[in-house]
């Protein structure tokens, strides 16, 4: 595949949108694999994202155990608690929501507006025996914290095991 390097190139309109360029490259790669000897090997396609769509937003989740509870902490800057949903059922916790931000700036010689939208859906598997009737959720300063009581586990006994050296092999007589 050859790429023309001229102003009228097909890539020229994509220069301002890296996701459109990435989508184009992924499409070419998919086509190459479709025609190759390895049709079962597929690169994850970006075509589903659409040419003008940014990548899906998936906030990171920090999971840790504290005071016998599983705690999930999610940074959701710019969001309100009304924008977020937390559900627990069937051994999993689902945190989902949608963010909408609009910024408008007016001055004497310019007008600028920015809009940002994005939905997310995150699933956290819960350990067997987690108490779903005592789940707590707090949202403050753009941080969602959800805690689920963990089942009481029997205390395990730890036994120290001595490490032995192997017996040395006897040297054969000469």
C-alpha positions as CSV (number, residue, x, y, z in Angstrom):
1,X,0.0,0.0,0.0
2,X,1.4,3.4,-1.0
3,X,0.4,6.7,0.6
4,X,0.5,9.8,-1.6
5,X,2.4,12.7,0.0
6,X,0.6,15.7,-1.5
7,X,-1.8,18.4,-0.3
8,X,-4.7,16.6,-2.1
9,X,-4.0,13.4,-0.3
10,X,-6.9,11.4,1.2
11,X,-5.2,11.7,4.6
12,X,-5.2,15.6,4.5
13,X,-8.7,16.0,6.1
14,X,-7.8,13.4,8.8
15,X,-4.8,15.4,10.0
16,X,-6.9,17.3,12.6
17,X,-8.6,14.1,14.0
18,X,-6.3,11.4,15.1
19,X,-9.2,9.0,15.8
20,X,-10.3,9.3,12.1
21,X,-6.8,8.5,11.0
22,X,-6.5,5.6,13.4
23,X,-9.9,4.3,12.2
24,X,-8.6,4.5,8.6
25,X,-5.4,2.6,9.4
26,X,-7.4,-0.1,11.3
27,X,-9.8,-0.4,8.3
28,X,-6.9,-0.9,6.0
29,X,-5.3,-3.4,8.4
30,X,-8.7,-5.3,8.6
31,X,-8.9,-5.4,4.8
32,X,-5.3,-6.7,4.6
33,X,-6.1,-9.5,7.1
34,X,-9.3,-10.4,5.2
35,X,-7.3,-11.0,2.1
36,X,-4.4,-12.8,3.8
37,X,-3.8,-16.4,4.6
38,X,-4.9,-15.8,8.2
39,X,-8.6,-14.9,8.0
40,X,-9.2,-16.1,11.6
41,X,-6.8,-13.5,13.0
42,X,-8.7,-10.2,13.5
43,X,-7.4,-6.9,14.8
44,X,-10.0,-5.1,17.1
45,X,-11.8,-2.9,14.7
46,X,-12.3,0.8,15.3
47,X,-15.0,1.0,12.7
48,X,-17.7,0.6,15.3
49,X,-16.5,3.9,16.9
50,X,-17.4,5.9,13.9
51,X,-15.1,8.4,12.1
52,X,-16.0,11.4,14.3
53,X,-16.5,9.5,17.6
54,X,-13.8,9.7,20.3
55,X,-12.9,6.5,22.1
56,X,-15.4,5.3,24.7
57,X,-14.9,6.8,28.1
58,X,-14.2,4.2,30.9
59,X,-13.2,5.7,34.2
60,X,-10.7,3.8,36.2
61,X,-11.8,1.9,39.3
62,X,-9.6,1.5,42.3
63,X,-10.5,-1.7,44.3
64,X,-9.3,-2.4,47.8
65,X,-10.3,-4.0,51.1
66,X,-10.8,-1.9,54.2
67,X,-12.4,-2.9,57.5
68,X,-14.0,-6.1,56.1
69,X,-15.5,-4.3,53.1
70,X,-14.7,-4.3,49.4
71,X,-14.3,-0.7,48.4
72,X,-14.6,0.6,44.8
73,X,-13.4,4.2,44.2
74,X,-14.2,5.8,40.9
75,X,-13.0,9.3,39.8
76,X,-15.9,11.0,38.0
77,X,-14.8,14.7,37.5
78,X,-17.5,17.1,36.6
79,X,-20.3,14.7,37.3
80,X,-23.1,14.9,39.9
81,X,-24.5,12.0,41.9
82,X,-27.7,12.2,39.7
83,X,-25.6,11.3,36.7
84,X,-24.4,8.0,38.2
85,X,-26.2,4.7,38.9
86,X,-25.0,1.8,41.2
87,X,-26.6,-1.6,41.2
88,X,-25.7,-4.9,42.8
89,X,-27.2,-8.2,41.7
90,X,-26.1,-11.7,40.7
91,X,-22.7,-11.5,42.2
92,X,-21.7,-8.3,40.5
93,X,-21.7,-4.5,41.0
94,X,-22.6,-2.3,38.1
95,X,-21.5,1.3,38.0
96,X,-22.8,3.3,35.1
97,X,-23.6,6.9,34.1
98,X,-23.4,9.6,31.5
99,X,-21.5,12.8,31.6
100,X,-22.5,16.0,29.7
101,X,-20.3,19.1,29.8
102,X,-20.9,22.2,27.8
103,X,-18.6,25.2,28.0
104,X,-19.3,28.5,26.3
105,X,-17.0,31.4,26.1
106,X,-17.8,34.8,24.5
107,X,-15.6,37.8,24.0
108,X,-15.5,40.8,21.7
109,X,-13.9,39.1,18.7
110,X,-14.6,35.4,19.3
111,X,-17.1,32.8,20.4
112,X,-16.1,29.3,21.5
113,X,-18.3,26.4,22.6
114,X,-17.2,22.9,23.7
115,X,-19.4,20.0,24.2
116,X,-18.4,16.7,25.7
117,X,-20.6,13.6,26.1
118,X,-19.8,10.1,27.2
119,X,-21.6,7.2,28.8
120,X,-19.8,4.5,30.8
121,X,-20.6,1.1,32.2
122,X,-18.3,-0.8,34.5
123,X,-18.9,-4.2,36.1
124,X,-17.1,-5.4,39.2
125,X,-17.4,-9.1,40.2
126,X,-18.2,-9.6,43.9
127,X,-16.9,-12.4,46.0
128,X,-19.3,-15.2,46.8
129,X,-21.2,-14.5,50.0
130,X,-20.9,-10.7,49.8
131,X,-23.8,-9.1,51.8
132,X,-25.7,-7.2,49.1
133,X,-28.2,-5.8,51.6
134,X,-25.6,-3.5,53.3
135,X,-24.1,-1.8,50.3
136,X,-23.1,1.9,50.8
137,X,-22.3,4.5,48.3
138,X,-21.0,8.1,48.8
139,X,-20.3,10.7,46.2
140,X,-18.2,13.8,47.1
141,X,-16.0,16.1,45.0
142,X,-16.3,14.0,41.9
143,X,-15.3,10.8,43.6
144,X,-17.8,7.9,43.9
145,X,-17.0,5.4,46.7
146,X,-19.0,2.2,47.0
147,X,-18.5,-0.4,49.7
148,X,-19.8,-3.9,50.0
149,X,-19.4,-6.1,53.2
150,X,-17.3,-9.1,52.5
151,X,-18.1,-12.5,53.9
152,X,-16.4,-13.5,57.1
153,X,-13.6,-15.9,56.3
154,X,-12.2,-18.5,58.6
155,X,-8.8,-17.6,59.9
156,X,-6.2,-19.6,58.1
157,X,-3.3,-21.0,60.0
158,X,0.2,-20.5,58.6
159,X,2.8,-23.1,59.0
160,X,6.4,-22.4,58.2
161,X,8.0,-25.1,56.0
162,X,11.7,-25.7,56.2
163,X,13.6,-25.8,52.9
164,X,16.0,-28.7,52.5
165,X,19.0,-29.0,50.4
166,X,19.2,-32.0,48.1
167,X,21.5,-34.8,49.2
168,X,24.8,-34.6,47.3
169,X,25.4,-37.5,44.9
170,X,28.2,-39.8,45.7
171,X,31.2,-39.5,43.3
172,X,31.8,-42.7,41.3
173,X,35.1,-44.5,42.0
174,X,37.7,-44.2,39.3
